[in-house]
């Protein structure tokens, strides 16, 4: 099902982090069975740990994949020191992401997978987005399909757990003010559409988490559930989405609860990511929903503290590459 598709584009991420190491390890694991990918980045950052072949297009990269790690070489202007991020590399890092998105938008790549970036060096260089998800929403204008809402929406997947975030990289103090009926409903519509389109779930079931302890305890521990979240759940139901909640987050993630839904709408970052990382710390995947391209990434950061030491595990990147290829194949089969 996947063999006829173009290769994946894999942006290098921050070259001073563990990205180069896990990319090489992922290539070693996948070069015989695929999916094939072409790195968009600086070939010199990958040289030495694997046979690297600079290519001029993704088709040539796919042909070379089993024998060498193919790289669409967009060189850095400065040397890389593992573990030491450099704002001077920011322009190149941003350019690699942009190029990867353009390749996916054009159809030259079947999907975009992004290795981790460090936000602080990019901010120091003037990067105006909280992270990959928001930047890709600018590069690949979000879709609104048949009333399904508009992305980008962040989803994390690990094992049988999928979580979609209403707010993403926001200080906890700002979250209550950002939880609007429209924001929750839009996240639910995008998530339900993606579950059907990208994961093959015919009748998606959404669980909706509360914000406060005990989902507000009928207003005694907070009013957001009564004022905003419950009306949003009602609006999702009115729109034809099987949504339930708001439910206390501390009882949503054990195995018996997970059998009752296909994804959880979480109100803030750690509410979503803690259960994902508890369930599968090494293998979680970040997927951006609601874009005209398929995008996935490993569910971890740049790992500056272990960069260049050979300690990084590629499990999450391998899972991201495989999931991106599966979603791309599903979209190609059922456009």
Secondary structure, 3 states (H helix, E strand, C coil): CCCCCCCEEEECCCCCCCHHHHHHHHHHHHCCCCCCEEEEECHHHCCCCCCEEEECCHHHHHHHCCCCEEEEECCCCCCCCCCCCCHHHHHHHHHHHHHHHHHHHHCCCCCEEECCCCHHHHHHCCCCCCCHHHHHHHHCCCCECCCCCECCEEEEEECCEEEEECCCCCCHHHHHHHCCHHHHHHHHHHHHHHHHHHHCCCCCEEEEECCCHHHHCCCCCCCHHHHHHHHHHHHHHHCCCEEEEEECHHHCCCHHHHCCCCEEEECCHHHHHHHHHHHCCCCCEEEEECCCCCEEEECCCCCHHHCCCCCCCCHHHHHHHHHHHHHHHHHHHCC
